[in-house]
Amino acid sequence: MQKTVITRKDAQEAKIKTRAMAKGTERKITLSEAKQKSRQRMVKTTADKVNDIYGNALSSMMSIRSETGVVYDESMALHCCLWDKSYPECPERFTSVINRCREMKLIERCKEIKPRLATKSEVLTIHTTDHYNLLESTKNCLNEDLLEEISSNYDAIYIHPTTFNLSLLACGSTIELVDNILDGKVQNGMAIIRPPGHHAMKAEFNGYCFFNNVAVAAQHALDNKSVNKILIVDWDVHHGQGTQRAFYNDPRVVYFSIHRFEHGTFWPNLRESDFDYVGSESGEGTNINVPLNKVGMTNADYLAIFQQLLMPIAVEFQPELILISAGYDAALGCMEFQPDLIIVSCGFDSGLMKFFSLIFAVFFISVIFLHLFVSILKKIFESNNIKICIISAKI
């Protein structure tokens, strides 16, 4: 009698049939059938989840824009250097912005948001208790020599008797603006504030900055507003090392900075301001520095950075909130202006002013060409309920 040859495949199928019969069920599907079904499910799931950002841009054309918010407080002009009247960080940085907005009748076309003081607990989400307490100890201090002595321990810092309260006011006003945007009371907005903040580190005053306004506001949104993706764009001519350090390990925040670097010879002269500092741990890849190693950058250079680097990153990241640290010292007309610091030309500014509407009109007095970036972002993200907040003046 001829012997039956049983292959391994036959044995596997027999085993499957036996188990199915024992359980009173139908035969299980084969491995190849399972893979095919899995591929079909993946195709269906992917199709369900993909967002057509370009479709969103087109659909946003039919949307109705709500109000633009603005927050500021006249008392912010009190912060000044008592022992050096020619100090670059001066009240005119604030008053000139407000006056220009009024001259162009921009503030009256926006919804004014009431400023407020930040609470100690809000500040401590980014800064240490000692950092907070030291500045608080100078509150209403009239001893000019003591204030100058404390200030001398830090780089590019002066402390005025009003500095503590005004730092809380700048920080709290930024948070209030972000809250109004995220709560849907305004669609977008601008905070015109002093003292600035993006150089302030966890436990150190630095570069005119005491409390990091943008960082505290971003942390507030993460902790209290169910926001999970924030894009911070910082175009101040100096690197905002304080903001970078605050979120260096946090994958929920993308920090994008364009700044003058000159291979580390330009202030703040930090190695961490270079392009290869990209974040660490779970935040690796979310810190993007664009260090400019020569002066005299032109409109084309900046537009290339925005179009080829920032826009693709923003579109892929799909942030729920965009915070813009609007430093004015990268623009023609800055009070620290020197011929070799020209970055943005007034001709390009004037051309853009013909094309864009009020939505970011308060932004015209700043680095105008970035309005192109903001407007494009708004069109792309608007139907996905993305919020945009501009924090000004020199942050």
C-alpha positions as a Markdown table, in Angstrom:
| # | Residue | x | y | z |
|---|---|---|---|---|
| 1 | Met | 0.0 | 0.0 | 0.0 |
| 2 | Gln | 1.3 | 3.5 | -1.0 |
| 3 | Lys | 2.3 | 5.7 | 2.0 |
| 4 | Thr | 0.7 | 9.1 | 2.2 |
| 5 | Val | 3.1 | 12.0 | 2.4 |
| 6 | Ile | 2.1 | 14.8 | 4.8 |
| 7 | Thr | 3.7 | 18.2 | 4.4 |
| 8 | Arg | 4.2 | 20.8 | 7.2 |
| 9 | Lys | 1.4 | 22.9 | 5.6 |
| 10 | Asp | -1.0 | 20.0 | 5.7 |
| 11 | Ala | -0.1 | 19.4 | 9.4 |
| 12 | Gln | -0.7 | 23.0 | 10.3 |
| 13 | Glu | -4.1 | 23.1 | 8.5 |
| 14 | Ala | -5.1 | 19.8 | 10.2 |
| 15 | Lys | -4.2 | 21.2 | 13.6 |
| 16 | Ile | -6.3 | 24.3 | 12.9 |
| 17 | Lys | -9.3 | 22.3 | 11.8 |
| 18 | Thr | -9.0 | 20.0 | 14.8 |
| 19 | Arg | -9.0 | 22.9 | 17.2 |
| 20 | Ala | -11.9 | 24.5 | 15.5 |
| 21 | Met | -13.9 | 21.3 | 15.6 |
| 22 | Ala | -13.1 | 20.9 | 19.3 |
| 23 | Lys | -14.4 | 24.4 | 20.1 |
| 24 | Gly | -17.4 | 24.1 | 17.8 |
| 25 | Thr | -16.3 | 27.0 | 15.8 |
| 26 | Glu | -15.5 | 27.6 | 12.2 |
| 27 | Arg | -12.0 | 27.3 | 10.8 |
| 28 | Lys | -9.6 | 30.2 | 11.7 |
| 29 | Ile | -8.3 | 32.3 | 8.9 |
| 30 | Thr | -4.8 | 31.6 | 7.6 |
| 31 | Leu | -1.8 | 33.9 | 8.2 |
| 32 | Ser | -2.0 | 35.3 | 4.6 |
| 33 | Glu | -5.7 | 36.1 | 5.0 |
| 34 | Ala | -5.0 | 37.8 | 8.3 |
| 35 | Lys | -2.3 | 40.0 | 6.8 |
| 36 | Gln | -4.6 | 41.0 | 3.9 |
| 37 | Lys | -7.4 | 42.0 | 6.3 |
| 38 | Ser | -4.9 | 44.0 | 8.4 |
| 39 | Arg | -3.7 | 45.9 | 5.3 |
| 40 | Gln | -7.3 | 46.7 | 4.4 |
| 41 | Arg | -8.0 | 48.0 | 8.0 |
| 42 | Met | -4.8 | 50.2 | 7.9 |
| 43 | Val | -5.8 | 51.8 | 4.6 |
| 44 | Lys | -9.3 | 52.6 | 6.0 |
| 45 | Thr | -7.9 | 53.9 | 9.3 |
| 46 | Thr | -5.3 | 56.1 | 7.5 |
| 47 | Ala | -8.0 | 57.5 | 5.2 |
| 48 | Asp | -10.1 | 58.4 | 8.2 |
| 49 | Lys | -7.3 | 60.2 | 10.1 |
| 50 | Val | -5.5 | 62.2 | 7.4 |
| 51 | Asn | -6.3 | 66.0 | 7.5 |
| 52 | Asp | -6.3 | 67.8 | 4.2 |
| 53 | Ile | -4.6 | 71.0 | 5.3 |
| 54 | Tyr | -4.9 | 72.5 | 1.8 |
| 55 | Gly | -8.6 | 71.7 | 1.9 |
| 56 | Asn | -8.8 | 73.5 | 5.2 |
| 57 | Ala | -7.1 | 76.6 | 3.7 |
| 58 | Leu | -9.7 | 76.7 | 1.0 |
| 59 | Ser | -12.6 | 76.2 | 3.4 |
| 60 | Ser | -11.4 | 78.9 | 5.7 |
| 61 | Met | -12.1 | 81.5 | 3.0 |
| 62 | Met | -15.8 | 81.2 | 3.9 |
| 63 | Ser | -15.3 | 81.5 | 7.6 |
| 64 | Ile | -16.2 | 84.7 | 9.5 |
| 65 | Arg | -13.3 | 86.3 | 11.4 |
| 66 | Ser | -13.9 | 87.3 | 15.0 |
| 67 | Glu | -12.2 | 90.1 | 16.9 |
| 68 | Thr | -8.5 | 90.6 | 17.4 |
| 69 | Gly | -7.5 | 91.3 | 21.0 |
| 70 | Val | -4.9 | 93.7 | 22.3 |
| 71 | Val | -3.6 | 94.0 | 25.9 |
| 72 | Tyr | -1.2 | 96.7 | 27.3 |
| 73 | Asp | -0.9 | 99.0 | 30.3 |
| 74 | Glu | 0.3 | 102.6 | 30.3 |
| 75 | Ser | 2.2 | 102.0 | 33.6 |
| 76 | Met | 4.7 | 99.8 | 31.8 |
| 77 | Ala | 6.5 | 103.0 | 30.7 |
| 78 | Leu | 7.6 | 103.5 | 34.3 |
| 79 | His | 10.3 | 100.7 | 34.1 |
| 80 | Cys | 13.6 | 102.5 | 33.3 |
| 81 | Cys | 17.2 | 102.6 | 34.3 |
| 82 | Leu | 17.8 | 105.2 | 37.1 |
| 83 | Trp | 21.5 | 105.4 | 36.7 |
| 84 | Asp | 21.8 | 105.4 | 32.9 |
| 85 | Lys | 19.3 | 107.5 | 31.0 |
| 86 | Ser | 20.7 | 106.3 | 27.7 |
| 87 | Tyr | 20.1 | 102.6 | 28.4 |
| 88 | Pro | 18.9 | 100.9 | 25.2 |
| 89 | Glu | 15.9 | 99.1 | 26.9 |
| 90 | Cys | 13.9 | 102.3 | 27.6 |
| 91 | Pro | 10.3 | 103.3 | 28.0 |
| 92 | Glu | 10.2 | 104.6 | 24.4 |
| 93 | Arg | 10.3 | 101.0 | 23.2 |
| 94 | Phe | 6.8 | 100.7 | 24.6 |
| 95 | Thr | 5.4 | 104.2 | 24.1 |
| 96 | Ser | 6.4 | 104.4 | 20.4 |
| 97 | Val | 4.5 | 101.1 | 19.7 |
| 98 | Ile | 1.4 | 102.4 | 21.5 |
| 99 | Asn | 1.6 | 105.8 | 19.8 |
| 100 | Arg | 2.0 | 104.3 | 16.4 |
| 101 | Cys | -1.0 | 102.0 | 16.9 |
| 102 | Arg | -3.1 | 104.9 | 18.0 |
| 103 | Glu | -1.9 | 107.0 | 15.1 |
| 104 | Met | -3.0 | 104.3 | 12.7 |
| 105 | Lys | -6.3 | 103.8 | 14.7 |
| 106 | Leu | -5.5 | 100.2 | 15.2 |
| 107 | Ile | -6.2 | 99.8 | 18.9 |
| 108 | Glu | -9.7 | 101.1 | 18.5 |
| 109 | Arg | -10.4 | 98.4 | 15.9 |
| 110 | Cys | -9.3 | 95.7 | 18.3 |
| 111 | Lys | -10.9 | 94.4 | 21.5 |
| 112 | Glu | -9.0 | 95.7 | 24.5 |
| 113 | Ile | -8.3 | 93.0 | 27.1 |
| 114 | Lys | -7.9 | 94.0 | 30.7 |
| 115 | Pro | -4.3 | 93.5 | 31.9 |
| 116 | Arg | -3.7 | 91.7 | 35.2 |
| 117 | Leu | -0.9 | 90.6 | 37.5 |
| 118 | Ala | 0.4 | 87.0 | 37.2 |
| 119 | Thr | 0.1 | 85.0 | 40.4 |
| 120 | Lys | 3.2 | 83.6 | 42.2 |
| 121 | Ser | 2.1 | 80.1 | 41.4 |
| 122 | Glu | 1.9 | 80.9 | 37.7 |
| 123 | Val | 5.4 | 82.4 | 37.7 |
| 124 | Leu | 6.8 | 79.4 | 39.6 |
| 125 | Thr | 5.7 | 77.0 | 36.8 |
| 126 | Ile | 8.8 | 78.3 | 35.0 |
| 127 | His | 11.0 | 80.0 | 37.6 |
| 128 | Thr | 12.4 | 79.1 | 41.0 |
| 129 | Thr | 11.1 | 80.5 | 44.3 |
| 130 | Asp | 14.5 | 82.2 | 45.0 |
| 131 | His | 14.3 | 83.9 | 41.6 |
| 132 | Tyr | 10.8 | 85.2 | 42.4 |
| 133 | Asn | 11.7 | 86.2 | 45.9 |
| 134 | Leu | 14.8 | 88.2 | 44.9 |
| 135 | Leu | 12.8 | 90.4 | 42.5 |
| 136 | Glu | 10.0 | 90.8 | 45.0 |
| 137 | Ser | 12.5 | 92.1 | 47.6 |
| 138 | Thr | 13.2 | 95.1 | 45.3 |
| 139 | Lys | 9.6 | 96.1 | 45.2 |
| 140 | Asn | 9.2 | 99.9 | 45.8 |
| 141 | Cys | 12.9 | 100.0 | 46.8 |
| 142 | Leu | 14.2 | 103.6 | 46.7 |
| 143 | Asn | 17.8 | 102.8 | 47.4 |
| 144 | Glu | 19.3 | 103.4 | 43.9 |
| 145 | Asp | 22.7 | 102.1 | 45.0 |
| 146 | Leu | 21.3 | 98.8 | 46.2 |
| 147 | Leu | 19.3 | 98.3 | 43.0 |
| 148 | Glu | 22.4 | 99.0 | 40.9 |
| 149 | Glu | 24.4 | 96.5 | 43.0 |
| 150 | Ile | 21.8 | 93.8 | 42.6 |
| 151 | Ser | 21.5 | 94.5 | 38.9 |
| 152 | Ser | 25.3 | 94.3 | 38.4 |
| 153 | Asn | 25.2 | 90.6 | 39.3 |
| 154 | Tyr | 23.4 | 89.9 | 36.0 |
| 155 | Asp | 24.0 | 90.4 | 32.3 |
| 156 | Ala | 22.3 | 93.4 | 30.8 |
| 157 | Ile | 19.9 | 94.0 | 33.7 |
| 158 | Tyr | 18.7 | 97.0 | 35.5 |
| 159 | Ile | 16.0 | 97.0 | 38.3 |
| 160 | His | 13.6 | 99.8 | 39.0 |
| 161 | Pro | 11.4 | 100.2 | 42.1 |
| 162 | Thr | 8.4 | 99.2 | 39.8 |
| 163 | Thr | 10.1 | 96.3 | 38.1 |
| 164 | Phe | 8.6 | 93.5 | 40.2 |
| 165 | Asn | 5.0 | 94.7 | 39.8 |
| 166 | Leu | 5.5 | 95.5 | 36.1 |
| 167 | Ser | 7.1 | 92.1 | 35.4 |
| 168 | Leu | 4.1 | 90.4 | 37.0 |
| 169 | Leu | 1.8 | 92.7 | 34.9 |
| 170 | Ala | 3.6 | 91.8 | 31.7 |
| 171 | Cys | 3.5 | 88.1 | 32.5 |
| 172 | Gly | -0.2 | 88.1 | 33.7 |
| 173 | Ser | -1.3 | 90.1 | 30.7 |
| 174 | Thr | 0.2 | 87.6 | 28.4 |
| 175 | Ile | -1.6 | 84.8 | 30.2 |
| 176 | Glu | -4.8 | 86.8 | 30.0 |
| 177 | Leu | -4.5 | 87.2 | 26.3 |
| 178 | Val | -3.8 | 83.5 | 25.8 |
| 179 | Asp | -6.9 | 82.7 | 27.9 |
| 180 | Asn | -9.1 | 85.0 | 25.9 |
| 181 | Ile | -7.9 | 83.4 | 22.6 |
| 182 | Leu | -8.3 | 79.8 | 23.8 |
| 183 | Asp | -11.7 | 80.6 | 25.3 |
| 184 | Gly | -12.9 | 81.9 | 22.0 |
| 185 | Lys | -13.5 | 85.5 | 23.2 |
| 186 | Val | -11.1 | 86.8 | 20.5 |
| 187 | Gln | -9.6 | 85.0 | 17.5 |
| 188 | Asn | -6.1 | 86.2 | 17.9 |
| 189 | Gly | -4.2 | 89.0 | 19.6 |
| 190 | Met | -1.2 | 91.0 | 20.5 |
| 191 | Ala | 0.3 | 91.8 | 23.9 |
| 192 | Ile | 2.3 | 95.0 | 24.0 |
| 193 | Ile | 4.3 | 94.6 | 27.2 |
| 194 | Arg | 7.4 | 95.5 | 29.2 |
| 195 | Pro | 9.6 | 94.3 | 30.7 |
| 196 | Pro | 10.4 | 91.7 | 28.0 |
| 197 | Gly | 10.9 | 88.0 | 28.8 |
| 198 | His | 12.5 | 85.5 | 26.4 |
| 199 | His | 16.1 | 85.7 | 27.9 |
| 200 | Ala | 14.8 | 85.1 | 31.5 |
| 201 | Met | 16.0 | 81.7 | 32.7 |
| 202 | Lys | 14.7 | 79.4 | 35.4 |
| 203 | Ala | 16.8 | 81.1 | 38.1 |
| 204 | Glu | 18.5 | 84.0 | 36.5 |
| 205 | Phe | 17.5 | 87.5 | 35.2 |
| 206 | Asn | 19.1 | 88.1 | 31.8 |
| 207 | Gly | 19.0 | 90.5 | 28.8 |
| 208 | Tyr | 16.5 | 93.0 | 30.1 |
| 209 | Cys | 14.2 | 90.1 | 31.1 |
| 210 | Phe | 12.9 | 89.0 | 34.5 |
| 211 | Phe | 10.0 | 86.6 | 34.1 |
| 212 | Asn | 9.7 | 84.7 | 30.8 |
| 213 | Asn | 6.3 | 85.9 | 29.6 |
| 214 | Val | 5.9 | 83.5 | 26.7 |
| 215 | Ala | 7.2 | 80.5 | 28.5 |
| 216 | Val | 4.8 | 81.1 | 31.5 |
| 217 | Ala | 1.9 | 81.6 | 29.2 |
| 218 | Ala | 2.7 | 78.5 | 27.2 |
| 219 | Gln | 3.0 | 76.4 | 30.4 |
| 220 | His | -0.3 | 77.8 | 31.6 |
| 221 | Ala | -2.0 | 76.7 | 28.3 |
| 222 | Leu | -0.5 | 73.2 | 28.6 |
| 223 | Asp | -1.5 | 72.8 | 32.3 |
| 224 | Asn | -4.9 | 74.5 | 32.3 |
| 225 | Lys | -6.4 | 74.7 | 28.8 |
| 226 | Ser | -6.0 | 71.1 | 27.5 |
| 227 | Val | -3.6 | 72.3 | 24.8 |
| 228 | Asn | -1.1 | 69.6 | 23.7 |
| 229 | Lys | 0.7 | 71.3 | 20.8 |
| 230 | Ile | 2.2 | 74.8 | 20.9 |
| 231 | Leu | 4.5 | 76.4 | 18.4 |
| 232 | Ile | 6.7 | 79.3 | 19.6 |
| 233 | Val | 8.2 | 81.5 | 16.9 |
| 234 | Asp | 10.9 | 83.9 | 18.1 |
| 235 | Trp | 12.4 | 86.3 | 15.5 |
| 236 | Asp | 14.2 | 88.6 | 18.0 |
| 237 | Val | 17.7 | 89.3 | 16.6 |
| 238 | His | 19.0 | 87.7 | 19.8 |
| 239 | His | 18.5 | 84.0 | 20.7 |
| 240 | Gly | 15.8 | 83.4 | 23.4 |
| 241 | Gln | 17.8 | 80.9 | 25.5 |
| 242 | Gly | 15.3 | 81.2 | 28.4 |
| 243 | Thr | 12.4 | 80.0 | 26.3 |
| 244 | Gln | 14.6 | 77.3 | 24.7 |
| 245 | Arg | 15.6 | 75.9 | 28.1 |
| 246 | Ala | 12.1 | 75.9 | 29.4 |
| 247 | Phe | 10.8 | 73.4 | 26.9 |
| 248 | Tyr | 14.0 | 71.7 | 25.7 |
| 249 | Asn | 12.7 | 68.3 | 26.8 |
| 250 | Asp | 9.0 | 68.8 | 26.1 |
| 251 | Pro | 7.7 | 67.3 | 22.9 |
| 252 | Arg | 4.5 | 69.3 | 23.2 |
| 253 | Val | 6.3 | 72.6 | 22.4 |
| 254 | Val | 8.2 | 73.4 | 19.2 |
| 255 | Tyr | 10.5 | 76.4 | 19.7 |
| 256 | Phe | 11.7 | 78.0 | 16.4 |
| 257 | Ser | 14.2 | 80.8 | 16.7 |
| 258 | Ile | 15.9 | 82.9 | 14.0 |
| 259 | His | 18.7 | 85.0 | 15.4 |
| 260 | Arg | 22.0 | 86.6 | 14.7 |
| 261 | Phe | 24.8 | 84.2 | 15.8 |
| 262 | Glu | 28.0 | 84.9 | 13.8 |
| 263 | His | 29.5 | 81.6 | 15.0 |
| 264 | Gly | 28.9 | 82.5 | 18.7 |
| 265 | Thr | 30.4 | 85.9 | 18.7 |
| 266 | Phe | 27.1 | 87.7 | 18.9 |
| 267 | Trp | 25.3 | 88.1 | 22.2 |
| 268 | Pro | 24.3 | 86.1 | 24.2 |
| 269 | Asn | 27.4 | 84.2 | 22.9 |
| 270 | Leu | 26.0 | 80.8 | 23.8 |
| 271 | Arg | 26.9 | 77.4 | 22.2 |
| 272 | Glu | 23.4 | 76.3 | 22.7 |
| 273 | Ser | 22.1 | 78.9 | 20.2 |
| 274 | Asp | 23.6 | 77.0 | 17.3 |
| 275 | Phe | 21.7 | 74.7 | 14.9 |
| 276 | Asp | 22.7 | 71.4 | 16.4 |
| 277 | Tyr | 20.8 | 72.1 | 19.7 |
| 278 | Val | 17.6 | 70.3 | 18.8 |
| 279 | Gly | 16.1 | 69.3 | 22.1 |
| 280 | Ser | 16.7 | 66.2 | 24.2 |
| 281 | Glu | 15.0 | 63.1 | 25.5 |
| 282 | Ser | 11.4 | 63.1 | 24.4 |
| 283 | Gly | 11.7 | 66.6 | 23.1 |
| 284 | Glu | 14.5 | 65.8 | 20.6 |
| 285 | Gly | 13.6 | 67.4 | 17.3 |
| 286 | Thr | 11.3 | 70.1 | 18.7 |
| 287 | Asn | 13.9 | 72.8 | 19.2 |
| 288 | Ile | 14.9 | 74.5 | 15.9 |
| 289 | Asn | 17.6 | 77.2 | 15.9 |
| 290 | Val | 18.3 | 79.1 | 12.7 |
| 291 | Pro | 21.6 | 80.9 | 13.5 |
| 292 | Leu | 22.6 | 83.7 | 11.1 |
| 293 | Asn | 26.4 | 83.7 | 10.7 |
| 294 | Lys | 26.7 | 86.9 | 8.7 |
| 295 | Val | 25.1 | 90.3 | 8.8 |
| 296 | Gly | 23.2 | 92.1 | 6.1 |
| 297 | Met | 20.6 | 89.4 | 5.6 |
| 298 | Thr | 17.9 | 90.3 | 3.1 |
| 299 | Asn | 14.2 | 89.8 | 2.6 |
| 300 | Ala | 15.0 | 86.8 | 0.4 |
| 301 | Asp | 17.0 | 85.1 | 3.2 |
| 302 | Tyr | 14.2 | 85.5 | 5.7 |
| 303 | Leu | 11.5 | 84.4 | 3.3 |
| 304 | Ala | 13.6 | 81.3 | 2.4 |
| 305 | Ile | 13.8 | 80.5 | 6.1 |
| 306 | Phe | 10.0 | 80.9 | 6.6 |
| 307 | Gln | 9.0 | 79.1 | 3.4 |
| 308 | Gln | 11.5 | 76.3 | 3.4 |
| 309 | Leu | 12.0 | 75.6 | 7.1 |
| 310 | Leu | 9.3 | 77.1 | 9.3 |
| 311 | Met | 6.2 | 76.5 | 7.2 |
| 312 | Pro | 6.8 | 72.8 | 6.6 |
| 313 | Ile | 7.5 | 72.3 | 10.3 |
| 314 | Ala | 4.4 | 74.1 | 11.3 |
| 315 | Val | 2.2 | 72.3 | 8.8 |
| 316 | Glu | 3.5 | 68.9 | 9.9 |
| 317 | Phe | 3.3 | 69.7 | 13.7 |
| 318 | Gln | -0.2 | 71.1 | 13.4 |
| 319 | Pro | -0.1 | 73.3 | 16.6 |
| 320 | Glu | -3.2 | 74.2 | 18.6 |
| 321 | Leu | -1.7 | 77.5 | 19.7 |
| 322 | Ile | 1.0 | 79.7 | 18.1 |
| 323 | Leu | 2.9 | 82.1 | 20.2 |
| 324 | Ile | 5.1 | 84.7 | 18.5 |
| 325 | Ser | 7.9 | 86.4 | 20.4 |
| 326 | Ala | 8.0 | 89.6 | 18.4 |
| 327 | Gly | 11.4 | 91.2 | 19.0 |
| 328 | Tyr | 11.8 | 94.4 | 17.0 |
| 329 | Asp | 15.5 | 94.5 | 16.9 |
| 330 | Ala | 15.7 | 92.5 | 13.7 |
| 331 | Ala | 13.9 | 95.2 | 11.8 |
| 332 | Leu | 15.0 | 98.4 | 10.1 |
| 333 | Gly | 14.4 | 101.3 | 12.4 |
| 334 | Cys | 15.4 | 99.7 | 15.7 |
| 335 | Met | 16.8 | 102.2 | 18.1 |
| 336 | Glu | 20.0 | 100.0 | 18.2 |
| 337 | Phe | 20.2 | 100.2 | 14.5 |
| 338 | Gln | 23.6 | 100.1 | 12.8 |
| 339 | Pro | 24.2 | 99.7 | 9.0 |
| 340 | Asp | 25.4 | 96.1 | 9.4 |
| 341 | Leu | 22.2 | 95.1 | 11.3 |
| 342 | Ile | 19.9 | 95.7 | 8.3 |
| 343 | Ile | 17.7 | 92.6 | 7.9 |
| 344 | Val | 14.3 | 93.8 | 6.7 |
| 345 | Ser | 14.0 | 96.6 | 4.1 |
| 346 | Cys | 11.2 | 99.2 | 4.3 |
| 347 | Gly | 10.4 | 98.7 | 0.7 |
| 348 | Phe | 9.3 | 95.2 | 1.2 |
| 349 | Asp | 7.3 | 96.2 | 4.3 |
| 350 | Ser | 5.4 | 98.9 | 2.3 |
| 351 | Gly | 4.6 | 96.4 | -0.4 |
| 352 | Leu | 3.1 | 93.9 | 2.0 |
| 353 | Met | 1.0 | 96.5 | 3.7 |
| 354 | Lys | -1.1 | 96.8 | 0.5 |
| 355 | Phe | -2.1 | 93.1 | 0.6 |
| 356 | Phe | -3.0 | 92.2 | 4.1 |
| 357 | Ser | -6.1 | 93.1 | 6.2 |
| 358 | Leu | -6.6 | 94.1 | 9.8 |
| 359 | Ile | -6.4 | 90.6 | 11.2 |
| 360 | Phe | -2.8 | 91.3 | 12.1 |
| 361 | Ala | -2.8 | 95.0 | 11.6 |
| 362 | Val | -1.2 | 95.7 | 15.0 |
| 363 | Phe | 1.7 | 93.7 | 13.7 |
| 364 | Phe | 2.5 | 96.3 | 10.9 |
| 365 | Ile | 4.8 | 98.3 | 13.2 |
| 366 | Ser | 6.9 | 95.2 | 13.8 |
| 367 | Val | 8.8 | 92.9 | 11.4 |
| 368 | Ile | 6.1 | 93.2 | 8.7 |
| 369 | Phe | 7.2 | 90.5 | 6.4 |
| 370 | Leu | 6.4 | 87.8 | 9.0 |
| 371 | His | 2.8 | 88.8 | 8.5 |
| 372 | Leu | 3.0 | 86.7 | 5.4 |
| 373 | Phe | 3.9 | 83.7 | 7.6 |
| 374 | Val | 1.1 | 84.4 | 10.1 |
| 375 | Ser | -1.5 | 84.9 | 7.4 |
| 376 | Ile | -0.6 | 81.7 | 5.6 |
| 377 | Leu | -0.6 | 79.8 | 8.9 |
| 378 | Lys | -4.0 | 81.3 | 9.7 |
| 379 | Lys | -5.5 | 80.1 | 6.4 |
| 380 | Ile | -4.0 | 76.6 | 6.8 |
| 381 | Phe | -5.0 | 76.1 | 10.4 |
| 382 | Glu | -8.1 | 78.3 | 10.9 |
| 383 | Ser | -10.7 | 75.6 | 10.2 |
| 384 | Asn | -8.9 | 73.4 | 12.7 |
| 385 | Asn | -9.4 | 76.1 | 15.4 |
| 386 | Ile | -5.7 | 77.0 | 15.7 |
| 387 | Lys | -5.1 | 80.1 | 17.8 |
| 388 | Ile | -2.4 | 82.7 | 17.1 |
| 389 | Cys | -1.0 | 85.1 | 19.7 |
| 390 | Ile | 1.7 | 87.8 | 19.1 |
| 391 | Ile | 3.7 | 88.8 | 22.2 |
| 392 | Ser | 5.4 | 92.2 | 21.8 |
| 393 | Ala | 7.4 | 94.4 | 22.1 |
| 394 | Lys | 11.0 | 93.2 | 22.4 |
| 395 | Ile | 10.4 | 89.9 | 24.2 |
